[in-house]
Amino acid sequence: MALSTSLCFASNNAHKLDEIRPLLPPGLTLLSLADIGCHEELPETQDTLVGNARQKAEYVRQHYGVACFADDTGLEVAALNGEPGVYSARYAGPQRLAADNVAKLLRELAGATDRTAHFRTVVALAGADGTMHEFAGAVSGSIAPEPRGTGGFGYDPVFVPTEGDGRTFAEMSGAEKSLISHRARAVAGLVAFLRSA
């Protein structure tokens, strides 16, 4: 796939856009869904992270004719048999409110001695030429007993990465989080591919 000067990220989530933009190669313009005029809800009906990422990227390519990448992320908690997993964003309901999801997670883990968890991200790149490529990233950690920190988004206030110093992702700066985060690792695979294309 030839590297173009712009690439759409299948999201209007300002937090994700801000997190990913500095990771991309210089000179590559990151476009949001709003930038390409896409205001509808993207389909996300698959039962795997890979399936959802591919579905969203392919939808944008087919309907808007642009190269696009999409991500799907899941938090997998050992004591909950891998839940919420692919349903992480809507764990507490279709309203997709992070505070509700975190509150439900902490309720489900009440009294649990094993609080180990993994964050996994899959990025799917749908090239304008019809190709599809996937990149994955993961980070291990544990779930804190209560939210800490004001940065990040989603489950960041309760996720303590094993490779860190005991702080949650929400207590880290964006730059610190990007050194070890699941999304940054998946995007690194995407960037390496773009640079070699």
N, C-alpha and C positions, 0 to 999 in steps of 0.2 A: 504494500500500500504506500503510495507516494505521500510524503508529508505535506499537508496543505498549510496555509497560514492561519486557518481558523478551524476550530473543532468544537462541536456542541457537546455539552455535558447535560445529560437528560435529567435535569433537576432545576428547581427554582429555590432550593434550600440555600439561603444566603450563607449559612454556617459552612455547608459542604463546599460551596463555591469559593469562599474565602480560604478554606483549608487546602483546597486542591490547586488554586491558581498559582501560588508560589512554587509548586512542585513541577510545573510544566516547563518545557524548554523555552528559552528566551525567543521572542518573536512569534510565538504561537498564541493567538487570541482565543481565549476561552469564552464561548457563547453559552448563555443559559437558554432554557426553553422559551422564556419570554422574549429573548433576543431574536429568536427565529419565528416568533408569532404563534408558538404552541402554548395554548392555554387550557387544553383539556387534560383530564386525569389520564395518565398513562396506564395501560394495562399492567397488572402485576398479579397474575392468577396462577403462577407456577408454584410447585411445592418444594423448590430448591432455590438457593441463592443464585446459582448459575442460570437456572431457567428464568428467573425474574430479571436478572441483568440483561440477558440476551433478548428477552421479550421487549423490554423498554427500548433498548438500543435499536433493535430491528424496526420497531414501530416508528421511531423518529426518522430512520433512514427511508422507510417506505413512504411515509406521508409527507416528509419535508425535503427529501432528496439531499440531505447533508450527512457527512461523516459524523458519527456520534458515538460517545461512550456513555454507558450507564453503570451504576453500581448497585449492589444489594448487600446489605450487612446484617449479620445475625449475631446475637449474643447467646452463647451456649453455656448453660449453667449445669454443672455435674449433678448437683442434688436434685435438679428438676428434669433429669433425663434428657438434657440437651435443650430444654425449652429456655426462652421463647423461640430461639432459632430463627427460622425464616419468617416467623410472625412477630419479630421483635418490635417493629414500628407500630403494629396494631395490637399489641399484647393485651392492653386494657380496653380495647374497643376500636371501632372504625374512626373515631375522632382523632386518633394518632397523637395524643398529647403525651409528651415526654414525662411530665410530672406524674401523670396517672400510671404510665408504664412502670416507672421507678417505684412508685408506691405499691403497686401490685407485686412487683418482684420482691420487695422487702417483706411483704406479708407472706408470700409463698415460702420465703426462706427463714421465717421466724423459727428459732430453735434449731436450725440446721448447723451442724458442726463442720460440714464440708461446704465451703463457700467458693471453691475453685470455679473458674469460668474461662471461656475463650471468646474473643471477638474475631469473627471472620468476615472478610470483604471479598467479593468477586467483582471485578470490572470487566465488562464486555465491550469490545470496540467493534462497531459496525462500520466498515469502510464504505466510502461512496462507490467503490468498485464491486461491492457485493460480498466482500470477505468478512469473516467474523473471527475475532481473536479474544481470548480470555486470559485474565491475570488475577492471581489470588494473593491475599496477604492475611496473616493471622498474628495474634498476640495473646499470650496467656496471662492470667491474673486471678484476682479474687474479688468478691463483692463485699464492699464495706457495709457495716451495720446501719449507717445512715448517710445521707448525701453530704458531700463536702466539696466546697469550691464553687466558683461562679462562672468559670470558663466552660468552653466546649458546648456540647449539646447531647440530647438523647440520654444514654445511660452513663455518660462521662462522670457525673457526680458520685457514682457508686462503684466505678470500675478502677481497681488498683492494679496496675500492670506489674507483673513479677520483675521485670527488668528495671523498674523505677526505684524510687527511694521511699516508698510508702505513701506517696501522694496519689490521689485519684487523678484521672485525666483532667477533670474540671479544675484541679488545683495547679495544673501546669500551664505554661504559656503555650501558644499555638506552635511555636518553634520546637519546644521541648516535646510536645506530644507527637509532632511529625517525625521525630527521630525514631520512634518505636511503634507508632500506631499501625493497626491493621490496614486502614485505608491508605496511609502513606506507602506501605509496603506493596499493596496492590497497584497503586498509581506508579510506583517506581518501575514495576514491570512494564506498564503501559509506556512510560517515558523512554525506557531502554528500547522498546520496540519502535517507537516513533523516531528515535535518533538513528536507528539502524535501517529504517525503511527507505 
